Every structure is written in structure tokens, then in C-alpha cells.
Amino acid sequence: MFGSMLCAVGLGSGWAQAASLPMPTEEWDWMLSVSQTQHRATPWTDKRDAQQTFGALLDVQTRWQQWTGRFALVGDPLWQDNALPNSADTELDLIPYELFWQGPLTLGETKADVTLGKIRLDWGVGYGYRPLDLFLPYQQNPLGIQVEEGPGVALLSLYDATGEWSLVATDASWVSEQRTTPLQRQNQQRGVGLRHYRLNGDSEWQVIGYVDDVRKGLFGASWVSVLNASWEVHGSALYQQRYWQYALPQESHQPVQLKEQHDAGQVLLGVNWAGSSGQNVIAEYWYDGRSWRDSQWQEALARVGSLQAQQQPALAGAYAQGFEHTNLMAHNLLVHWSLDKSAWRNWTWSQSSDLLSRVTPTLDVLYAPQDGGVMLTPRVNIELHDSGASSSALELVARYAGGDSHSVYAQIPDRLTFLLNLKGRF
């Protein structure tokens, strides 16, 4: 869709000028990740032995003139034990997840920027969920190795004293097919839209209209307001005409099916508090009208139980595809807490500890009020080295899914996951 435009932009400089051009700059990131996952028995799966995996990532971002590229060599996993028959192969993949040209454009008295290529583009507002992450949604706060590719983008941005107008066209099919699920492939949209961003004092807001071949039409808006040195509030809303989800069949002996649905809304409201002691708390509520209702989950569980009793485990397992939806429940509450590593100087007992001065702890608590499900994610980041030019850190992460025994989170096969991540930059 955008290939001819990229060629036209890229061929402007001749070989005679090449010797005088600046050299490309490079930034390298790497990660090694070891994980162990403890499983539970669920209506659609038997309990399995704990699974261990090892993965690695080498990422380079390079810039040359007005070109930016980002490429990843990833093996996730490179090794695993107790793998399921349909688990991902242990191999290395080279993924070009960003490659774009960006430059200025003058239109009379108006300043503008043009962006062409494959770029990660996210206009969302929020920590736990971002309804306005429209084009190729990214996983928020991943546990371990995560490579998020950008869609194909043609973007024209016009600026004035207080804001920006953007005309955008995107193609979400510019991704590695082997790294996507059937639901993700079904939602790979192509479309065009218009965005307006405005800054008013300590507040900013945006409105977006977009038309594509999957959602047909959508309209979204968001705002962020800084109340004082400690408090900030934010929110966003989105309406879309069409969406795809796994639907329960009319007959219980049939598997769930991907079907087009009509009219869905998403809303997020949040507050952010940053204390002078180095503590930070974010509280958010969001609603996703595309998610299965609690009654649909209960019907799915009842059907799975009946299918298991009829010795049809494969058909029962198909109902687990409901876990692929962006949000498992429509209503969600999240609280995030973190402590900056500089905060340890505030207490006498920790002022002299060199180790604690390198530690940043965080905790995420996700609660589903409809059925009492809970997901806990504690995380500890330990800085090992930081010279400015290079850095490294050790990260300890855990995630527990549970809560009420009848809740959806308590039916997730992965009950508890531990990760040890070693990562750095040079």
C-alpha cells in the first residue's frame, strides 16, 4: 500500500553525496528470560507438570538521516520442557518491527511532519488498558520478552501553537504471520482517519475518527489533566460499529466460532498520584463491551463440563479460545503501586544500603468485580550497572491468576508464573 511512496522518498540522495553523509547511529538492547509456570486443572484442561522455558532477545535501533529502523533477533522460547504438542517451535526469528522515514514539510505558514513506513503508533491513554491503541494493539506491561510490531503507516501531522491535526492511513497486515492468532489476523485492519490533539494549560485532549475494513467506523476521545504536583486524572472512550469475537454456537456439540458483532463501546477512567516520598499509585476502571458477559462464561463452562462428560476433550478445549479476547471480563479495576529507587533515602534504616538504592518494586492488582477474579503481578527491578552509555538490570516477576473459585481468572490454566529477566542496553 505504501511501498511506492517509500521508494520515492528513499531515492533522493545520490552516490556522489554518500561520502559526506553522517554515519548511522545504533542502540542495542538485550534480554535473557527464564520462566517457570505452574498449572492448574480446569474444565477444559487437565493439570500438567510445571513448565520451564528460556528465551533471548537482541534488539537494535538504528538511525540514519531521516530513517529509523528497529530489528529484533528473538528466540522465545529457545528451550522448553514439558511442552504441549502444539507449542511454539524453539527457533530464532528476525523481526523488522519498525522501519520508517520521517521528515518535515512546509505548507505556507504551517509546520508539518510526514511519516512513512512501518512504525509503532499508539495514541492511547492509560496504564492497564488503552482503548485508543487503535491500529495494532500492544500488550501492556508484559512479563518477559515481548516484540511488538508496527503497522504500515502514512501519517501527515500539521502543527499550530496549541495542538496538532493528523491525517493517518494504516495497514495492520504488515506483521509476521507466525506470531499472530486467528483472532488477531481477523482484526488486521486497513483504514484512514483524522485526529486532533489540543493542549490547554495543564490539560490535553484528543478526538479521533477512523474508518477501516474491519471495524467500519469508530470514534474515540481522551483527556489528561494535571491537577497539581501530585495528582493527575485521565480518561478515554471509544465506539466502534463492528468487531470480531469468538461466539458461543447454538448447538453445544459445535466449537466456538469467530463471528462479526455489531456496536461496542470502551471506556477508561483513571487517577494517578505521585508522592514526594517516591511512591506512585495509579487506579483505573475500564469497560470493554466486546468481552464475554459473565452469563456467557458460565454457559461456556457448563457446556465444557457436558462435553468432558461425553468424552469429547478436543471440542471442550476449543472453548478456551475465549481467553484470547483482549479483556476477559467487561468490567475491570486495576491498582498499580511503585516505589522509586531514590525513595530508600527517606528512611534511616535503608539510607546506607547500596543494594536498596538500586531496587524499584512494583505491584499490579487487577480485579474483576463481576465474578471476583483477581490477577496479581509483583515485580522487582534491580539495577546492576548504569554508566550512561550502557546499563543492565535484573528483574524478578511473578503473576498469579485466581480469586473466587468460580471466576474466569481462576479457570486460566496458568495458575502461577515466575520469571527472572536479565536485560541491558549498550
N, C-alpha and C positions, 0 to 999 in steps of 0.2 A: 504493500500500500504506500509506503514511504520510501522505497528503495531508490526511485529515480531522483527524489529530492535530495537524498543523502549523497548520491553521486555528484549532483550539480554543485553542492556545497563543498565537497571534498576535493575537487579537482582544480581549485582556483590557483594554487601555487605551483610554479614550475620547478624543474630540477635545478635550474641555474640559481635559484634563491635558497636552495636547501642548506647550503653550507653555512649561511648566516643566520639560520633559524635557531632558536633556543632548543636545548636538549629536553626530551621528555622527563618529567618527574614521576617518581614511583613511591607508593606507600604500601607496605606489606603487613598483613595480619595473618595470624596462625592460631589454631586451636587444636588441642588433643582432648578428647572426651571419653571417659569411661563411665558406664552406667550399669545399674542392676535394677531390674523390675520384678517386683513380687506380684503374683497374680491371684485372683480370687475366682471361685466358681460362680458362674452367672447362669441365668435361664438359657442363654444361647451358647455358652462355652463351659467346658469342664475346667477344673483347676489344673494349672500347669506348673511345672517346676520354675523356679526363678530363672530369669534370662539375663545374661551379661553381654554387653556389646562394647566395642571400641571403635571410635571414629576419629577422623583427622580432617583438617581444613587448612588450605593455604590460599590466601586471598591477596590479590594485588590490584591497587587502583593507580592508574597511570593517567597523566595529563600532558597534552602536547598542543600548544597554541589554544584553539577553541574546542579541542576534542577531549573527551573524558571517557575512559574505559575501565570497567571493573570485571575481573575474571576470577573464578574460583576453581581450584582443584580440590574436590571433596570426595572422601570415602566415608560414607555414613550408612551402614557400618563397614569398616574394614574387616572386622571379625565379630562373630557372634556365636553363642552356643544356645542349645535348646530352641532353635529357630523353628517357626512354623513352615510347612511346605511351601506356602505362597509368600514367604518373606522376601524382602528386597535382596538382590544379589550383592555379594561383598565385592565391590569393584570401585575403581576411581572414575569420576566423571569430571570433565572440564566444562564449566558452565560460564558462558558470557552473559552475566546478568545485567550489565549496563554498558552501553556504547552509544554515545550521543555527541552531537555538535551543538554548541550554544554560543550565540553572538549577539551583539547589539544591532539595532535597526533604528534609523531616524525617520520619522514621519512628520515633516514640518516641525512644529514646536513640541511634538510628543516623543518621549523616550520609550523605546520598546526593546524587548528581547525575543529572540527566536530560538526554540529548542527543537531539534530533530533527532530521532533515533530511539534507542531502547533505554528507558530511564525509569527508575522507581519514582512514582508520583503519588503522593498521599496528602490530601487536603483535610484529613480527619482531625478531630479534636477529642481528646480523652486519653486515659491511661489504659484501662482494662479492655475497652472496646471503642472503635472509631467508626460510626456509621458513614462518615463521608470519605472513607478509604474506598473509593468507588471503582477503580479501574482493574486492579489485580490485588485484592486484599491480602495484607501481610499478617502473619501470626504475631500477636502481641506477646512480648515477654517470653520468648521460647526458653526451654530448659537447657538445651545443648546446642549442637551445630544446627544452624538454620541458614539456608541460602534462599533469599527472596529475589526472584527475577522481576524485572520491569517489563511493562508492555511496550509496544511500539507507540511512539508519541510524536505528534506535531503540535507545537504549542507556540502561540503568539501572545505575549504579555505586554500590555500598554500601561504606563505609569503616569500618575499625576501627584500632586503634593500630599495627598492623604490616602491614596489607595491604588488599586490595580484592577484592570479588566483583562481577562484571559479568554482566548478562543482556543479550544483544545479538540484534537481528534486522537483517538487511541485504538489500538488493536491488541487485545489481550491474548491472542493466539501465538505471540512471539515468545513462547516458553518451551522448555524441554518436556515433551510429551510423557517421557517415562517417569517424571516427577509429579504427575498430576493424577487425581482420581477421576472417575467418570462424572461425578457431580461438578468438580472444578472445570472439566472440559466442557460440560454442558453450559456453564456460565461464562465461557470465554467470549466476551462481547466485542463488537466493533461499533464505535459511535462517535458523535460530535456533541460539543456542549459549550456553554458560556458560563464564566464565573466572574463575580465581582467581589472584591475584598476592600474593606474600608477600615481605617484606623481613626478612632475618635477619642482623643485624650488617653485614658487608661483602659479603654475598651476597644476590641476589634470584632468585626463580624464579617460574614461572607454569605452569599447566596449562589447556588449552582443550579443550572438547568441542563439536562443531558438527555440525549435520545440515542438509543442503540438497538441492535437487532435481537437482544435477549430480554432486557427489561422494558423495552419500547420507550417509555418516557419516565423520567424521575425528576424530582425537585428536592433540593436539600438546603439547609441553612445552619449556621452555627454562630456562636458568640463566645468571647472570652473577656472577662472583666477583672482587672486587678483592683481590689477594694482598698488595700493598704499594704504595708511592708510584709504582712503575714498571710493575708487572705486573698484567694482568687476563686472565682466561680466560672464554670463553663458549661456549655450545653450544645446539643446539636439534634437535628431532626431530619428525617428523610422519608419521602413517599415514593414508591415505585409501582408501575402498573402491572408488571409481570415478574415472576421469579420461578425458579425450578427447585423442587424439593422431592425427597422420597415420600411417596404417599402409600398409605395402607390400602391393599386391594380389597375389593368387595368380598371375595372368597378367601377364606382362611388358608386354603391349600395353595395359594399363589404367593410368590415373593413380593416384597415391596418394589415399587416401580418409580422411576424418575418421571414426574409429570409437571407440566406448566401450571402454575397457580396465578390467581389474579389478586391484585391490590394488597400491598403490605406496607406497614409503617415501622419505623425505627426511631427511638427517642433515647437520648442520653442526657443526664443531669449530673453534675459533679462539683465538688468543692475541694480546694487544695489549701492546706495550712502548712506554713514553713516557720518553725520556731527559731528564736535566736540561739537556742542551745544546739542546733544542728539536726533536730528531729523534723521529719516531714510526714504528713498524713494526707492521703487522698481518699475521699469517699465518693463512690459513684453508684448511681442506679441507671440501668438501661433496660429497654423493652425491645424485643425483636419479634415482629408479627409473623415472620417466616418460620419460626420454630414450631415444633410439635407442641400441642397443648398437653396438659397433664393427662386428660382423658385419653388422648391418642397414645401416649406412652403406656398407660395402664392397659389399653386394648392390645397394644403390641405385645406386652408382657404376657397377657392371658393367652394370646394366640401362640406365642412361643412355647409356653407350657404345654398347650394341647399338642403341638407338633412334636415336641420331645416325647410325649407320652405315646405318640403314634410312630415312634422310631424314624422320624424324619429330621435328623440333626442339620443336614445341609440347608434345608428350607427354613428351619428355625434360625440358623445363623445368618441368613440373609436379612433378617430384621435388625441386625446390629448395624446396618448401614445408616440407621438414624443417627448414629454417633458422628457421622461425617458432617452434619449441619454446623453452620458457623456458631450458633448458640444452641445448646441442648434444651434450654428452657427459655420461655418468653420473658420472664421477669428475673432480673439478676441484681444482686447487691454485692459490691466489692469494697473492701477497705485495704489500703496499702500503707505500710509504715516503713520508714527507713531512717537510719542514723548516719550522718556524715562522719567520715573518719576523723575529721577535726574536732568532733564533739567530745572525744575522750579527754580532751584537755580541761573540760569543765568540772571534772570530779577529781578530788585529791587522790583517791585510790588508784586511778588509771593514768594520771598525768605523766608518770615516769615510765610507762610501758611502751617500749618501741613497737612491740607486736600489735597492741591495740590501736596505735596511731595509724596502722595500715589496714584496719578492718572496717568494712562497711556492711552491716547487717540489714536485711530487708525481710518483710513478711507480707504476703498477699493472702487475704481470706476472701474467697468467693462463695456466696451463699445464695441458694435458690429458694425463695420463700414459698413457692407453690407446693413443694414436697419435702423441704427440709434437707436438701442435699448440700454438701459442703466440699470445697476443694481448698486445701492449704498448700502454700508454696513458700517455705522459708529458704533464704539464700544468704550466704556469707561470702563476700569478696575480700580476698587478702592480697594487698599489693606487695609484690615481691621486688620489683625494680621499676624505677621511673627516672630516666636521665633527660627527658625531654625529647631526645631523638629516638629512644626506644623504651619499651615498657613491657612488663609481664605481670601476671596475676594468677592466683589460684582461687577457684570458685567452687564452693560446696553447695549443692542444691538438692532439695527433696520436694516431692509432690505427692500428696495424699488425696485420694478421691473417696468420699464416703458420706457420712451423715446418717439420716434416717434410713433404716434398713430397706424401706420400700422406695427410696428416692432414686432418681435416674443416675446420679453420681455414684450411688452405691452399687449400681449394676455395671459400671465400667470394668472390663476385665483387668486393667492395670490398676491394682489397688495402691501400690506404693512404689515410687521410683526414686532412686538415689543417683546422683551424678557428681563426678569430680572432673572439673574442667580446668585445664591449664591453657592459658591464652596469652598472647602478646602481640606487640607491634614493633616494627623496625623500618 
